Amino acid sequence: MKGLRASSYLNHVDVGNGTSLLFSGSTLCIDLVPTKYARQLSEGQDLSFLLPEEKEHLLKRGHLTVLTPKRELEEFRKLVHLILEKRTAIDAKHRLAAISFIMTYNCNLSCSYCYQHSLAKKKGVPAMSAEFVDRFFSEYYPQLFPTAPKKLIITLFGGEPLLPSNREAILRVLAYARRRPSIRIHVSTNATTLSEMADLIGPEKGSIQSVQVTLDGDRLLHDKNRIFASGKRTFDGTIAAVRKLIKLKAHISLRVHIHRGKLEAAKKLIDYLEKEKILGHPQVYVYFTPLTTYGCEKNSPSESSLFGQIFQAVASRTNRPPSNLDFMDGFLDMQTKKVLPKVRFCGAGGDNFFIVDPLGDIYGCYEEAGHKERRIGSLAAGKVRFSAVKGMYSRRHLLNLPECMRCSAALFCGGGCPCEARIKKGGMFRAYCHQNKEYISQTLKAFFLRREVKT
């Protein structure tokens, strides 16, 4: 066929036994092929090694194309535009929403990498009051959501949200949730004050039902980075808190930080969690996230290999990939199901996700909370008012990210974190890859291998 070439949106991941998954970042089709074929296609080699019927199949699936790179980009742009329209309609239909309350900017830890260090130095920022919570739900909530959401997730955030001084405000949030069956309460906590706040946590309606706790690696690395202001270590206390949360029948998300050059610490932590019967517990979900200190956007080959080993070890032991890309499981069913991919990285700037702090400022991103110049709106005098920043975030999708429109993984990624792009790349309308391709490939591999075991 004249002009036949590998698609610009071709991806592949080795799944073992000499085979790889080809996955198209345009058609979203996935096919199992010999690894040597996948590598040859990805390297843009001559296609003479393929039989005519193989070329025809790969062309039909979108792994090969007869379009020029320019024309293929034009067709991809049309696809992204269509997905944006469909996603907007689906979001309006399902009416899923999320609110995060910054209960306080105060924290009882002094973690070395905390992005809120500058805020901790500010004085006079109050904690969220019980009266503020009541006023929020009576006056501002109906304005934020004129059409009541079918499902609402409320996250308690900070600083440290479970400081005992926040109890009254939290009780008001729980009381509101108790009266409405569509609301689920989540907290992101360092869990150091759990013994004083445990009565608020459990599976019951109107309780904090799910909890996120962070581990920074094995005991040595964790106790170097996540410490009290006094220098007191926290690893053993965090593990004890996880055990208590299990007894409280909460759903637990263990966020494991991945540090560049320190993957062995992650491996040791996973081995420890397995030994302690925490990894694989039905109430515990372990997931990896790269820190912003994990700076480069591509690992060395040796780090990539080790990361893949650790990732797949967790996936096989827990029957779930350690990433927040659960939607990718559906791509393996594209022949029978329709799965809409990502055209935005997150919900910042949308009409169904808001972060509210004690001052009544509204943010679209956790890392920007407390920086007034980055707020997307405010609550004052009984009115919700939005700023131009919200509009900027709402326009931050693939169609306005030229770098991403040429990326083979764009529809699996959504452009990366806009806040990190602004800080590290000079503007939010830049791509921020941050190891995303590795997470995408390893997640898809894990879902594929899980299905292989089941069959």
HELIX and SHEET records of a PDB file:
HELIX    1   1 THR A   35  SER A   42  1                                   8    
HELIX    2   2 LEU A   47  PHE A   49  5                                   3    
HELIX    3   3 PRO A   52  ARG A   61  1                                  10    
HELIX    4   4 PRO A   69  HIS A   94  1                                  26    
HELIX    5   5 HIS A  117  ALA A  120  1                                   4    
HELIX    6   6 ALA A  130  ARG A  135  1                                   6    
HELIX    7   7 PHE A  136  TYR A  140  3                                   5    
HELIX    8   8 TYR A  141  LEU A  144  1                                   4    
HELIX    9   9 PRO A  164  ASN A  166  5                                   3    
HELIX   10  10 ARG A  167  ARG A  178  1                                  12    
HELIX   11  11 LEU A  194  MET A  197  1                                   4    
HELIX   12  12 ALA A  198  LEU A  200  5                                   3    
HELIX   13  13 ARG A  219  ASN A  225  1                                   7    
HELIX   14  14 PHE A  235  LYS A  247  1                                  13    
HELIX   15  15 LEU A  263  LYS A  275  1                                  13    
HELIX   16  16 PRO A  301  THR A  318  1                                  18    
HELIX   17  17 ASP A  326  ASP A  333  5                                   8    
HELIX   18  18 TYR A  366  GLU A  368  5                                   3    
HELIX   19  19 LYS A  372  ARG A  374  5                                   3    
HELIX   20  20 ALA A  388  SER A  394  1                                   7    
HELIX   21  21 LEU A  398  ASN A  400  5                                   3    
HELIX   22  22 PRO A  402  MET A  405  1                                   4    
HELIX   23  23 ALA A  410  CYS A  413  1                                   4    
HELIX   24  24 PRO A  418  LYS A  425  1                                   8    
HELIX   25  25 ASN A  436  LYS A  454  1                                  19    
SHEET    1   A 2 ARG A   5  ALA A   6  0                                        
SHEET    2   A 2 LEU A  64  THR A  65 -1                                        
SHEET    1   B 3 LEU A  10  GLY A  16  0                                        
SHEET    2   B 3 THR A  19  SER A  24 -1                                        
SHEET    3   B 3 ILE A  30  PRO A  34 -1                                        
SHEET    1   C10 VAL A 284  PRO A 290  0                                        
SHEET    2   C10 HIS A 251  ILE A 258  1                                        
SHEET    3   C10 SER A 210  LEU A 215  1                                        
SHEET    4   C10 ILE A 183  SER A 188  1                                        
SHEET    5   C10 LYS A 151  PHE A 157  1                                        
SHEET    6   C10 LEU A  96  ILE A 102  1                                        
SHEET    7   C10 PHE A 353  VAL A 356  1                                        
SHEET    8   C10 ASP A 361  TYR A 363 -1                                        
SHEET    9   C10 GLY A 377  ALA A 380 -1                                        
SHEET   10   C10 LYS A 383  PHE A 386 -1                                        
END                                                                             
